[in-house]
Amino acid sequence: MQKKIHIVSFDVPFQPNYGGVMDVYLRARALKDAGFYVVIHAFEYGRGKLEMDRRICDQVFYYTRKGGLSSLSGKPYIVNSRKNSQLLERLLEADGPILLEGQHCTSFVHQLERAGKKFAIRMHNVEWQYYRELANKADTVLKKTYYRTESRRLRHHEHHLFKSTLLCISKEDQKYYSAKGVKTKLVYPPLFFDKIKAETKNYTLFHGNLAVAENIEAVNRILEECRSKDSHPEIVFAGKNPSAELRSAIENAGFKCFSNPTSEEMEALIGGARIHLCIGFQRSGLKLKLLKALETGNMVIATNEVLHGTAMHEFCVEWDGESSLVELLNTIGNLDEIGRNERINALRELFSPNKYAEVIEGLLF
């Protein structure tokens, strides 16, 4: 009999164009490929009710995320805005175990526990720490106030999760929750390596959501490092919703900016880059853009904050933020692709889709 699993996703995982939904997408695909019957329950709040992608699931239900004053309470907004009675009813009747994606989707953990439902929670970050960092980087008083309030509420709400099994995305997150006596499992996202190209083009790529403060800071730092140099490699920036100001800064520095590329366009950009820049100055779990870069087998330059707690150091060249980024780019650009196949083989083992499916089967079936 085919095993059925219900995945509650904080956002629509079809056409994955940012790290959080890409993690959901990759893990759902691994389960589908392994023969599971996958039911996705997705909250929609801007991406639209997209056509179901049969590569990752067999059935989908959509729910509207609440907004406005009705979602303001003592609970975290990201949790309370996803409280839906129809979803709870379906989960209580579900004929299979449940995977809740992020702290976002945990408003019903006590009801699921009382009903004896088998479930686990995929933790994408230590959310209250992530929101604290967002507050530190926010550029307005209103944003700082919101992020600080949300961070405080997420930290208070966290204890509701401690009877559950938490699937952590990084060693650092696992260490944090294990220290609180919580049952944890380190679960990396699976990678498929089905878009590896034998030849790459001579450009360096930075990709990510270009509307978030962390990535805006990274872009500006790259421009600061590279724009004053006469000799530097071509750098391409690609991602969601860059502001006109950011696009102008990139183009004035002599680089290309691809705004809101489609999934296919982004895959082509990632696959064609000779070097990937995974630059960031905020510790927040395992970055999916780092994994997508490593999946190509090509060279990756990353900062310590991006690599922290990931065990990915051996696959990357680390930039300390103080030495010349241009010199590092030029040095790496002159290297032969020695060890490329060895890197890919090691990553295939670490991020095996079959291994992920076996972990879920062992935990929930």
Helices and strands as residue ranges (DSSP letters): E 4-9, H 19-33, E 37-44, E 59-64, G 68-71, H 77-80, H 85-92, E 98-101, G 103-105, H 109-114, E 119-123, H 127-137, H 141-157, G 158-161, E 165-168, H 171-178, E 183-186, E 201-207, H 213-226, E 235-239, H 244-252, E 256-259, H 263-272, E 273-278, H 288-295, E 299-303, H 304-307, G 313-315, E 317-319, H 325-333, H 340-350, H 353-364
